[in-house]
């Protein structure tokens, strides 16, 4: 997972129109708690993140609104078999002893 690129902050990333159409694997890193959420999107990162902060992952959303700092990372892939890559990324970061927001091993 050496091909992860992190942006400055979640808000700065969301304000960056260039990343709106990103499709693939992403990581939301809570730098305050050193905790990760790993996900995938086949639509756009902007739409997917809006879903998270409107209807999903209550603990992560609570941390965000309580002031925890988040950065967005992306894993460069060829967009093939995103579910498998997501699962591998979750396992990789668990093995690196990161706390993980994900409640499942990925989209199985």
Secondary structure, 3 states (H helix, E strand, C coil): CCCEEECCCHHHHHHCHHHCCCCEEEEEEECCCCEEEEEEECCCHHHHHHHHHHHCCHHHHHHHHCCCCEEEEEECCCCCCHHHHHHHHHHHHHHCCCEECCCCCCCC
